[in-house]
Structure formats: structure tokens, C-alpha cells
Amino acid sequence: MSVAFRREGDEEHLEPAFELPIPPGPNRVTVAGLAAIRAKVTELESRLPALTDEPAIKALRRDLRYWNTRLSTAELMPLPGGETVEFGCTVDFRLNGQDRRITIVGDDEADPNAGKIAYSAPLARAMMHAGPGELVDFAGKSDAIEIASISVEPAPPTD
């Protein structure tokens, strides 16, 4: 009999559930980023016992696998010195005639709307190791970025 006329189980037509993709490269984190990952793992673990719906349990376990992997691979980066653009620093700069400010963080901490970009983002990579007053090439344009200042927030207290 043709496959078109066979009755298949409902499971066959569901979208496959894939693991959450792990960003390539090292899992560098700030002190705040490591604390956020730990908090996420704790929050997910606390929600698991209350779930009864099998798809919800599977989804939460998938999320928990992702965050446990991120926790186990986290590389806590030292505080930057502040003389040049490095992981963990805040940079004031001028791009396309506009003054901007970003903080360079790990992949899981990145939130462009809050001014936090991943160290692996092209903008962050372009500015790495530049100092105040330096002009940096970006997006195929020479001297597209002018580094105005670099600051370092003190590390929050650890528990």
C-alpha cells in the first residue's frame, strides 16, 4: 500500500524538538553574567517539579540542558584594565556621526537594546585593543569609529 494512504501516528507530524544552539567559541562571562546563568539554572530547576504537561517538561529540560552546559563551560574573565577596549569594559565612541555607548559582554548576556553586545559581535571585535582617541575601521570603512573613552564598572560583590 502507498505511504500516502497509511495512517501514521500523530507524533510523526510534529515539528522535531531541536536542542538550543550553543554559540561557537569560548563561553566568556562577566561576574554578572555568571551570576545570571546560575540564577537561570536555579529558576528552571525550581519550576520542573511543578510541571505535569509532558511537552512543557521536555521544553524546560531542553532549556535546562542549555543553561547547565553554559554554566559548566563558563570562563569567568578578569576585570579589564580600562586602558584599551577589552571584554567587560564600557566604551563611549562615535560611529556615523552619532555618539554611542556599549558594554562588551558574553554571548548570553548580550542585550543590544540595553547597550550590551557580545564580544563576538563585529562591532566589539573591531574595537578590541583600541584606546581612547584611536580611529578604528568598521564595516569596510576606514576610521569609521572613534573611541572616546573606556570605563570599567567595579565587579558586583560575590556571594
C-alpha positions as CSV (number, residue, x, y, z in Angstrom):
1,M,0.0,0.0,0.0
2,S,1.2,3.5,-0.8
3,V,2.6,5.5,2.1
4,A,0.1,8.3,1.2
5,F,-2.8,6.0,2.3
6,R,-1.3,4.6,5.5
7,R,-2.4,6.0,8.9
8,E,0.5,7.3,10.7
9,G,0.7,8.3,14.4
10,D,0.2,11.9,15.3
11,E,3.8,12.2,16.6
12,E,5.1,11.8,13.1
13,H,3.7,15.2,12.0
14,L,5.0,17.2,14.9
15,E,8.0,19.5,14.4
16,P,11.1,17.9,15.8
17,A,12.4,19.5,19.0
18,F,16.0,20.5,18.5
19,E,18.5,21.4,21.2
20,L,19.1,25.1,21.7
21,P,22.2,26.1,19.7
22,I,25.3,26.8,21.7
23,P,27.2,29.8,20.4
24,P,30.6,28.9,18.9
25,G,33.8,29.7,20.6
26,P,34.7,30.1,24.3
27,N,31.9,30.9,26.8
28,R,33.4,34.0,28.3
29,V,31.3,35.7,31.1
30,T,31.5,38.6,33.4
31,V,30.8,38.3,37.1
32,A,27.2,39.4,36.5
33,G,26.9,37.0,33.5
34,L,28.0,34.1,35.6
35,A,25.5,35.0,38.4
36,A,22.7,35.3,35.7
37,I,23.5,31.8,34.4
38,R,23.4,30.4,37.9
39,A,20.1,32.1,38.6
40,K,18.6,30.8,35.4
41,V,19.6,27.2,36.2
42,T,18.2,27.6,39.8
43,E,14.9,29.1,38.4
44,L,14.5,26.3,35.8
45,E,15.2,23.6,38.4
46,S,12.7,25.0,40.8
47,R,9.9,25.1,38.1
48,L,10.5,21.5,37.0
49,P,8.7,19.6,39.9
50,A,5.5,21.6,39.4
51,L,5.1,20.7,35.7
52,T,2.7,17.9,34.6
53,D,2.4,18.6,30.9
54,E,4.8,16.4,29.0
55,P,5.6,18.9,26.2
56,A,6.3,21.6,28.8
57,I,8.5,19.3,30.8
58,K,10.5,18.4,27.6
59,A,10.9,22.1,26.8
60,L,12.0,23.0,30.2
61,R,14.5,20.1,30.3
62,R,15.9,21.3,27.0
63,D,16.4,24.8,28.4
64,L,18.0,23.3,31.5
65,R,20.4,21.3,29.4
66,Y,21.4,24.5,27.6
67,W,21.9,26.5,30.8
68,N,23.7,23.7,32.6
69,T,26.1,23.4,29.6
70,R,26.7,27.2,29.7
71,L,27.3,27.1,33.4
72,S,29.8,24.2,33.1
73,T,31.7,25.8,30.2
74,A,31.7,29.4,31.6
75,E,35.1,31.2,31.6
76,L,35.0,34.0,34.2
77,M,37.0,36.8,32.7
78,P,39.1,39.1,34.8
79,L,38.2,42.8,35.1
80,P,39.7,44.8,32.2
81,G,42.3,47.3,32.9
82,G,40.5,50.1,31.1
83,E,43.4,51.4,29.0
84,T,42.1,49.7,25.9
85,V,38.9,48.1,24.8
86,E,38.6,44.7,26.3
87,F,35.9,42.2,27.4
88,G,33.9,43.6,30.2
89,C,34.5,47.3,29.6
90,T,32.1,50.1,28.6
91,V,33.1,52.1,25.5
92,D,31.9,55.5,24.5
93,F,32.5,56.0,20.8
94,R,31.4,57.9,17.7
95,L,30.0,56.0,14.7
96,N,28.4,57.6,11.7
97,G,28.2,60.9,13.4
98,Q,26.4,59.5,16.4
99,D,27.8,59.2,20.0
100,R,27.1,55.7,21.3
101,R,27.9,53.6,24.4
102,I,28.2,49.9,24.7
103,T,29.4,47.3,27.2
104,I,31.2,44.3,25.9
105,V,29.9,41.1,27.5
106,G,29.5,37.4,26.9
107,D,27.1,35.8,24.4
108,D,24.3,35.0,26.9
109,E,24.5,38.5,28.5
110,A,24.2,40.4,25.2
111,D,21.2,42.7,25.0
112,P,21.7,45.3,22.3
113,N,18.6,47.3,23.5
114,A,20.4,47.7,26.8
115,G,23.7,48.6,25.2
116,K,25.3,45.2,25.9
117,I,26.9,43.5,22.9
118,A,28.7,40.2,22.7
119,Y,32.4,40.2,22.5
120,S,32.0,38.1,19.3
121,A,29.9,40.8,17.6
122,P,31.6,42.5,14.7
123,L,31.4,45.9,16.4
124,A,33.1,44.7,19.5
125,R,35.7,42.8,17.6
126,A,36.5,45.9,15.5
127,M,37.1,48.0,18.7
128,M,39.2,45.4,20.6
129,H,42.5,46.7,21.9
130,A,41.9,50.2,20.7
131,G,42.5,53.1,23.1
132,P,40.8,56.5,23.6
133,G,41.3,58.8,20.7
134,E,42.0,56.0,18.3
135,L,40.2,55.6,14.9
136,V,39.1,52.1,14.0
137,D,38.0,50.6,10.7
138,F,34.5,49.1,10.7
139,A,32.2,47.6,8.0
140,G,34.7,48.2,5.2
141,K,35.1,51.9,6.1
142,S,38.4,53.3,7.2
143,D,38.4,55.3,10.5
144,A,34.6,54.6,10.9
145,I,34.8,54.5,14.7
146,E,36.4,57.0,17.1
147,I,37.0,55.7,20.6
148,A,36.1,58.5,23.0
149,S,36.5,56.8,26.4
150,I,36.7,53.4,28.1
151,S,35.4,52.7,31.6
152,V,35.2,49.7,33.8
153,E,32.4,49.0,36.3
154,P,33.6,47.5,39.6
155,A,32.6,43.9,40.0
156,P,29.5,43.3,42.0
157,P,30.1,41.5,45.3
158,T,30.0,37.7,45.1
159,D,28.1,35.6,47.5
